[in-house]
């Protein structure tokens, strides 16, 4: 065995080994006691595997909220499927209570946030045959079902929006997102459920929502047809870089919460280069680094590009964000001032 060292006289003795007494002991929550949610969350630190990484994420999130009282800015990045899921309402909660200062996301997030103010998505199954849903005019996002009529309503909403903004000059994506949030609260089809919208709260609380891939979805399709009748219509994506970069450079301290990967993740991290990286960073993702994709890139990789500072407090939790993000927010809920 590796712990034994044989001597000339065939005597055996244990080798010297690293003392572990100062290391945390692996231990789960004791359910024999009366349940205490905060102690339950605290126990994750000693769980091992991704459970311990989640425990670290809770500690970092708590510290970011404390630092925010002293002026630190917190930025979020998430992919559209977070808005497809119930994480939408949690993101709206954070925007409502001004916990985040800027968001980067994808076109589907803007679309689905508005659509859900009109009509809901429904829980289905991962296993239903695609042809069956196609024949029934139902789109699928994993196990979430989206009837096609939702996009008819959304097209009407966006045509109203484009008519409203076409004479305001060439707007950037964060300006378009703000106009969408403003229209949500006044449009007849969305106003009754406006307060469920993260775009609504971002517009109300002056939180910029950047969408570098805004044409990658229904918005792009509608914008293409709208431009045929309005040749001067355009969206300025370069301005987003300028605005987000200035926000980063003017932030004395900055932290990030990144759900998933893709263009939304990279756009935020790339802007952080101009301040030599984030001071705090939490990743929650199922993507791994082995294929070299930015989506799966770990934080050590981000450090090489000056997207995260070498001494930053950081953690990557490899898990589905629909499982862990609600639990993360629940864990720090008492530290969020809701005015109640």
C-alpha positions in Angstrom: 0.0 0.0 0.0 1.1 3.6 -0.7 1.1 4.5 3.0 3.7 1.9 3.9 7.5 2.2 3.5 9.5 -1.0 3.5 12.9 -1.1 5.1 15.9 -3.4 4.7 14.7 -5.5 7.6 11.3 -5.8 6.0 9.9 -3.8 8.9 6.9 -1.7 8.1 6.0 1.6 9.4 3.6 4.4 8.3 5.1 7.1 6.2 4.8 10.7 7.3 1.8 12.4 5.8 0.2 15.8 5.7 -1.6 16.7 8.9 -5.3 17.2 8.1 -6.6 18.4 11.5 -7.0 22.0 10.3 -8.9 21.0 7.2 -12.8 21.1 7.4 -14.5 17.8 8.1 -16.8 16.4 5.5 -20.3 16.2 7.1 -23.9 16.6 6.0 -26.8 18.4 7.7 -28.2 16.7 10.8 -31.9 16.2 10.2 -32.4 14.8 13.6 -32.4 18.3 15.0 -35.2 20.9 14.4 -34.8 22.1 10.9 -33.0 25.4 10.6 -32.7 26.7 7.0 -29.7 28.9 7.6 -27.8 26.1 9.3 -28.9 23.8 6.4 -27.4 26.2 3.8 -24.3 26.6 5.9 -23.8 22.9 6.0 -23.3 22.8 2.2 -19.7 24.1 2.8 -18.8 20.7 4.3 -20.8 18.6 1.8 -18.0 18.0 -0.7 -18.2 18.0 -4.5 -20.4 20.7 -6.0 -22.2 21.1 -2.7 -19.2 22.7 -1.2 -18.8 25.0 -4.2 -22.4 26.0 -3.7 -21.6 26.8 0.0 -18.8 29.0 -1.2 -21.1 30.7 -3.6 -23.5 31.6 -0.8 -20.6 33.1 1.2 -19.5 35.1 -1.8 -23.0 36.3 -2.5 -23.4 37.4 1.1 -20.2 39.4 1.0 -21.2 41.0 -2.3 -24.4 42.2 -0.8 -22.4 43.7 2.1 -19.9 45.3 -0.2 -22.8 46.7 -2.3 -23.8 48.9 0.7 -20.4 50.5 0.3 -20.8 51.1 -3.4 -19.8 47.9 -5.2 -21.7 47.2 -8.4 -23.2 43.8 -9.1 -23.7 42.6 -12.7 -25.6 39.6 -13.9 -25.3 37.5 -17.1 -27.8 34.8 -18.0 -29.0 32.9 -21.1 -32.6 33.0 -22.3 -33.5 29.7 -20.8 -33.4 31.3 -17.4 -36.4 33.5 -18.4 -38.0 30.4 -20.0 -37.9 28.9 -16.5 -39.1 30.1 -13.1 -35.8 31.9 -12.6 -37.5 34.8 -14.4 -39.5 35.8 -11.3 -36.3 35.6 -9.2 -34.4 37.8 -11.5 -37.3 40.3 -11.5 -37.2 40.2 -7.7 -33.5 41.2 -7.7 -34.2 44.0 -10.3 -37.2 45.3 -8.3 -35.1 45.6 -5.2 -32.1 47.1 -7.0 -29.7 44.3 -6.2 -28.1 44.3 -9.6 -26.7 47.3 -11.6 -26.5 45.8 -15.1 -27.5 42.8 -17.1 -26.2 41.0 -20.2 -28.5 38.5 -21.8 -29.7 37.1 -25.1 -32.6 37.9 -27.4 -34.8 35.1 -26.2 -34.7 36.5 -22.7 -36.2 39.8 -23.9 -38.8 38.0 -26.0 -40.0 35.5 -23.4 -40.1 38.1 -20.6 -42.6 40.1 -22.7 -44.5 37.0 -23.9 -45.0 35.8 -20.3 -46.8 39.1 -19.5 -49.3 38.1 -22.1 -49.6 34.3 -21.8 -47.8 31.7 -19.8 -45.4 28.9 -20.7 -46.4 25.4 -19.6 -44.6 22.4 -18.1 -44.4 19.5 -20.5 -41.8 16.7 -20.9 -38.4 16.2 -22.3 -39.5 13.0 -23.9 -42.4 14.0 -26.1 -41.6 13.4 -29.8 -40.7 16.6 -31.6 -43.0 15.8 -34.6 -46.0 15.6 -32.3 -45.4 19.1 -31.0 -44.6 20.4 -34.4 -47.9 19.2 -35.7 -49.7 20.8 -32.7 -47.8 24.1 -33.3 -46.1 23.9 -29.9 -42.4 24.8 -29.5 -40.3 23.2 -26.8 -37.6 24.5 -24.5 -36.4 21.4 -22.7 -39.5 20.3 -20.8 -41.2 23.7 -21.2 -43.9 24.0 -23.8 -44.6 27.2 -25.7 -47.7 27.4 -28.0 -46.9 29.2 -31.2 -49.6 31.8 -30.8 -47.4 33.5 -28.1 -45.2 34.8 -30.9 -48.1 36.2 -32.8 -48.9 38.4 -29.8 -45.2 39.2 -29.4 -45.0 40.3 -33.0 -47.8 42.8 -32.5 -46.1 44.1 -29.4 -42.8 44.6 -31.2 -44.4 46.3 -34.2 -45.9 48.8 -31.8 -42.5 49.2 -30.2 -40.6 49.7 -33.4 -43.1 52.3 -34.6 -42.6 54.1 -31.3 -38.8 54.2 -31.5 -38.2 54.5 -35.2 -38.0 58.3 -35.1 -35.8 58.4 -32.0 -32.6 57.8 -34.0 -30.6 54.6 -33.9 -30.9 53.1 -30.5 -28.5 50.6 -28.8 -29.8 47.3 -27.5 -29.9 48.5 -23.9 -32.0 51.4 -25.0 -34.3 49.1 -27.0 -34.6 46.8 -23.9 -35.5 49.9 -21.8 -38.2 50.9 -24.3 -39.6 47.3 -24.1 -39.8 47.6 -20.3 -41.6 50.9 -20.5 -44.0 49.6 -23.1 -44.7 46.5 -21.0 -46.3 48.7 -18.3 -48.6 50.5 -20.8 -49.4 48.0 -23.6 -52.9 46.6 -23.2 -51.7 43.0 -23.7 -49.0 43.2 -21.0 -49.8 45.8 -18.5 -51.9 43.6 -16.2 -48.8 41.4 -15.5 -46.1 44.0 -16.0 -44.7 43.6 -12.4 -43.7 40.0 -13.2 -41.3 41.3 -15.9 -37.6 41.8 -15.2 -37.6 44.3 -18.1 -40.3 46.4 -16.4 -38.3 46.6 -13.2 -35.0 47.3 -15.0 -36.7 50.2 -16.9 -38.3 51.5 -13.7 -35.0 51.3 -11.7 -32.6 52.4 -14.5 -30.8 49.1 -14.7 -29.3 48.7 -18.2 -30.0 45.4 -20.0 -27.5 44.7 -22.8 -28.3 42.2 -25.5 -25.4 41.8 -27.9 -27.1 39.1 -29.9 -30.5 40.8 -30.2 -31.1 39.7 -33.8 -30.6 36.1 -32.9 -34.3 35.2 -32.5 -37.8 36.5 -33.1 -36.8 40.1 -32.6 -34.3 39.8 -35.5 -37.0 38.4 -37.7 -39.5 41.1 -36.9 -36.8 43.8 -37.2 -35.9 42.5 -40.7 -39.5 42.8 -42.0 -39.9 46.2 -40.3 -36.8 47.5 -42.0 -38.2 46.6 -45.4 -40.7 49.5 -44.9 -38.4 51.6 -42.9 -34.9 51.4 -44.6 -33.2 53.7 -42.0 -34.2 51.5 -39.1 -31.2 50.0 -37.3 -29.9 49.0 -33.8 -26.5 50.3 -32.7 -24.6 47.4 -30.9 -21.3 49.3 -30.7 -22.8 51.8 -28.3 -23.5 49.0 -25.8 -19.8 48.3 -25.7 -19.1 51.9 -24.9 -21.7 52.2 -22.2 -20.9 48.9 -20.5 -17.2 49.6 -20.6 -17.7 53.0 -18.9 -19.9 51.4 -16.3 -17.1 48.9 -15.5 -14.3 51.6 -15.5 -16.4 53.7 -13.1 -17.0 50.9 -10.7 -14.6 51.0 -7.8 -15.5 47.4 -7.0 -17.5 45.0 -9.2 -19.0 41.5 -8.8 -20.7 39.2 -11.2 -23.3 36.5 -11.1 -23.2 34.4 -14.3 -25.8 31.8 -15.1 -24.9 29.7 -18.1 -22.5 30.9 -20.8 -22.7 32.0 -24.5 -22.5 35.5 -25.8 -24.1 37.0 -22.7 -21.3 35.7 -20.5 -18.5 36.7 -22.8 -19.9 40.2 -23.4 -19.9 40.9 -19.7 -16.5 39.4 -19.0 -15.0 41.2 -21.9 -16.1 44.5 -20.6 -14.5 43.7 -17.3 -11.1 43.6 -19.0 -11.2 47.4 -18.9 -11.1 47.4 -15.1 -8.6 44.5 -14.9 -11.3 42.0 -14.0 -14.1 41.4 -11.5 -13.4 41.5 -7.8 -16.0 38.8 -7.1 -17.5 36.2 -9.4 -20.0 33.4 -9.2 -20.6 31.0 -12.1 -23.5 28.5 -12.1 -23.3 26.4 -15.2 -23.5 22.8 -16.6 -20.8 23.6 -19.3 -17.3 22.3 -18.8 -14.0 23.6 -19.9 -12.8 20.6 -21.8 -13.9 21.7 -25.3 -12.3 25.1 -25.1 -15.7 26.9 -25.3 -16.1 30.2 -23.5 -19.4 28.9 -22.1 -17.5 26.2 -20.2 -14.4 28.2 -19.6 -13.4 28.2 -15.9 -12.4 31.2 -13.8 -8.7 30.4 -14.1 -9.1 30.9 -17.9 -10.9 34.2 -17.3 -8.0 35.3 -15.1 -5.6 34.9 -18.0 -7.6 37.4 -20.0 -7.9 39.9 -17.1 -11.7 39.2 -16.9 -11.4 38.2 -13.3 -8.7 39.4 -10.9 -6.2 36.8 -9.7 -7.1 37.6 -6.1 -10.9 37.7 -6.7 -13.3 35.8 -4.5 -14.7 33.4 -6.9 -16.3 30.0 -7.5 -17.7 28.0 -10.3 -20.6 25.7 -9.4 -21.2 23.0 -12.0 -25.0 22.5 -11.8 -28.3 23.4 -13.4 -29.1 27.0 -12.5 -32.8 26.2 -12.2 -31.8 24.0 -9.2 -29.3 26.2 -7.5 -30.1 29.9 -8.3 -33.4 29.9 -6.4 -31.6 28.3 -3.5 -28.8 30.8 -3.7 -31.2 33.8 -3.5 -33.2 32.0 -0.7 -29.9 31.7 1.3 -29.2 35.4 1.2 -32.9 36.5 1.3 -32.6 38.0 4.8 -29.8 40.3 3.6 -31.9 41.8 0.8 -33.7 45.0 1.9 -37.2 44.8 0.5 -38.5 47.7 2.5 -40.8 45.5 4.5 
